[in-house]
């Protein structure tokens, strides 16, 4: 009888230890990405700026589906939906910071992709060229990161984007000027 009780106690102890170690990893969804942003300066000269994207928590599958449903109704509906959601991190470029309201990651056959969005344009440092007024409808900021299992990671930053959902249910972003800010040297840190 004592052997059965000790065995049950040991099993409960191992299960408790597994839960204790599993809970922090489930909560610790945060991740930080560093990269170099290539910015177009005056006279077409490209300058670079370090960027840090800090994701404290990723968007759940349920929240993603709700956001996509809102986005299908229009950008105003999606912005209202995301405004009610908690902040999920920040984008830091130079001395400028932008709040993240959407951060979704998914696995691909070659690695993973991360989509990040702010409900305002992403503030970029002044590259030395006059900045035009944002175009109507191009008033959110988006970052797409491509993180292969091996090889260099990269991405795109769209500071003034118009966002919609395509026929396949994917988020598609268009830049007001047609130019994307290329992100290189992307490094993920847990």
C-alpha positions in Angstrom: 0.0 0.0 0.0 2.8 2.4 0.9 4.5 1.8 -2.5 1.3 2.9 -4.4 1.0 6.0 -2.3 4.6 7.0 -2.8 4.2 6.3 -6.5 1.1 8.5 -6.7 3.0 11.3 -4.8 5.9 11.1 -7.1 3.6 11.2 -10.2 1.8 14.3 -8.7 5.2 15.9 -7.9 6.4 15.4 -11.5 3.1 16.7 -12.9 3.3 19.7 -10.6 6.9 20.4 -11.6 5.9 20.1 -15.3 3.1 22.6 -14.8 5.3 25.1 -13.0 7.8 25.0 -15.8 5.2 25.0 -18.6 3.2 28.0 -17.3 6.1 30.6 -17.6 6.9 29.4 -21.2 3.2 29.7 -22.1 3.1 33.2 -20.7 6.5 34.2 -22.0 5.3 34.7 -25.5 7.4 37.8 -25.9 10.1 38.3 -28.4 12.4 41.1 -29.5 13.6 41.6 -33.0 16.5 43.9 -34.0 17.1 44.9 -37.6 18.6 47.6 -39.8 16.1 49.7 -41.7 17.3 51.1 -45.1 15.8 54.7 -45.4 15.9 56.8 -48.5 17.6 60.1 -47.8 18.1 63.3 -49.8 19.2 62.9 -53.4 18.3 59.2 -53.4 21.0 58.3 -50.9 20.1 55.4 -48.6 20.8 55.7 -44.9 20.3 53.1 -42.3 18.8 53.1 -38.9 18.6 50.5 -36.2 15.1 49.2 -35.3 13.9 47.2 -32.3 10.6 45.5 -32.4 9.5 44.3 -28.9 6.5 42.0 -28.9 5.2 41.3 -25.4 2.5 38.9 -26.5 1.3 37.6 -29.9 -2.3 37.9 -31.1 -4.3 34.7 -30.6 -5.9 32.9 -33.5 -9.4 34.0 -32.2 -8.4 37.6 -32.0 -6.8 37.4 -35.5 -10.1 36.0 -36.9 -12.0 38.8 -35.2 -9.6 41.4 -36.6 -9.8 40.0 -40.1 -13.6 40.1 -40.0 -13.4 43.8 -38.9 -10.9 44.5 -41.6 -13.2 43.0 -44.3 -15.7 45.6 -43.2 -13.2 48.4 -43.7 -10.1 50.0 -42.1 -12.2 52.2 -39.8 -13.8 49.0 -38.3 -10.4 47.3 -37.9 -8.9 50.4 -36.2 -11.9 50.5 -33.8 -11.4 46.8 -33.0 -7.7 47.2 -32.4 -8.1 50.3 -30.4 -10.1 48.3 -27.8 -7.3 45.7 -27.6 -4.3 46.0 -25.3 -0.9 47.1 -26.5 1.3 44.2 -27.6 4.6 45.9 -27.7 6.5 48.7 -29.4 8.6 49.6 -32.5 11.6 51.7 -31.7 13.5 53.5 -34.5 16.0 56.0 -33.3 14.3 58.2 -30.6 10.8 57.5 -32.0 8.5 54.8 -30.7 5.2 53.4 -32.0 2.8 51.1 -30.2 2.0 47.6 -31.6 -1.7 46.6 -31.5 -1.4 43.4 -33.7 1.4 40.8 -33.8 0.7 37.5 -35.4 3.1 34.7 -36.2 2.7 31.6 -38.2 4.8 28.7 -39.3 5.7 28.1 -42.9 7.4 25.1 -44.5 10.7 27.1 -44.4 10.5 28.9 -41.0 7.9 31.4 -39.8 6.4 34.8 -40.8 5.5 37.6 -38.3 3.0 40.3 -39.1 3.0 43.4 -36.9 0.7 46.4 -37.1 0.2 49.8 -35.4 -3.0 51.8 -35.8 -1.0 54.9 -36.6 1.9 55.4 -39.1 5.3 54.2 -37.9 7.5 57.1 -37.0 10.7 57.1 -39.0 13.8 59.3 -38.3 14.2 62.2 -40.7 16.3 60.8 -43.6 17.0 64.3 -44.8 14.2 64.6 -47.3 11.0 66.6 -47.0 8.2 64.3 -45.8 4.9 64.6 -47.7 1.6 64.7 -46.0 0.2 61.2 -45.4 -2.4 60.2 -48.1 -5.9 59.5 -46.9 -6.4 55.8 -46.2 -2.6 55.2 -45.8 -2.5 55.8 -42.0 -1.4 52.6 -40.3 2.1 51.1 -40.0 2.9 47.5 -40.8 6.0 45.3 -40.5 6.4 41.8 -42.1 9.3 39.7 -40.9 10.5 36.5 -42.8 12.4 34.3 -40.4 13.7 31.2 -42.2 14.8 28.2 -40.1 18.3 28.7 -41.6 19.9 31.6 -43.4 19.5 35.3 -43.2 16.2 36.8 -42.0 14.7 39.9 -43.5 11.6 42.0 -43.7 9.7 45.0 -44.8 8.5 48.0 -42.9 5.6 50.0 -44.4 5.3 53.2 -42.4 2.2 54.6 -44.1 0.1 51.7 -45.3 -3.3 50.8 -46.5 -4.4 47.4 -45.4 -6.9 44.9 -46.7 -7.7 41.2 -46.7 -7.1 39.3 -50.0 -9.2 36.4 -51.3 -7.0 33.9 -49.5 -7.6 35.6 -46.1 -4.1 37.1 -46.0 -3.3 40.6 -44.8 -2.1 42.7 -47.8 -0.5 46.1 -47.2 0.2 48.8 -49.8 2.5 51.8 -49.2 1.4 55.3 -50.0 4.5 56.0 -52.0 5.0 52.5 -53.4 8.3 52.3 -51.5 8.9 49.8 -48.8 11.6 50.2 -46.1 13.8 47.1 -46.4 14.8 45.4 -43.1 18.1 43.5 -43.0 20.1 41.8 -40.3 16.9 40.7 -38.6 17.7 38.9 -35.4 15.1 37.3 -33.1 15.7 37.2 -29.3 13.4 35.5 -26.8 
